[in-house]
Amino acid sequence: LDPALERDFYRTLSLLKRRDPKIYQKEAKFYSEETEQPEGQASTSNKRIKPMHIKDYEREVILQKGG
């Protein structure tokens, strides 16, 4: 994680824990503008990663080793 993003995350988390009234304001910003990702860069959280099951693993090993 980016240190600035991590700092902003912990700051926001502390506001939530203290139930600060600022979290209920519509115009409140919790992350600084430079911590946002560029438009061209895909987020890893948006990607669906298929879980690998034992059958998938065995099939992969058999195909790699040729039987």
C-alpha positions, 0 to 999 in steps of 0.5 A: 500500500501507498503510505499516503493511502494508508495514512488516510485510511487510518485517519478515516477509521479513527473518525468512524470509531469515534463516531465523529459528526464529520463522517455524516457530512456530504461534502467531507473528503476522507482521502486526498486527491493524489491518493486516487488511482489514475483512470488507466490503472485498474484496481485489483479489488475490481478483478474477480479471481477464480478460486483454484480447487484441488481438481483444477490444480491436479488438472494443471499439474497433469497438463504441465507434466504431460500425464 
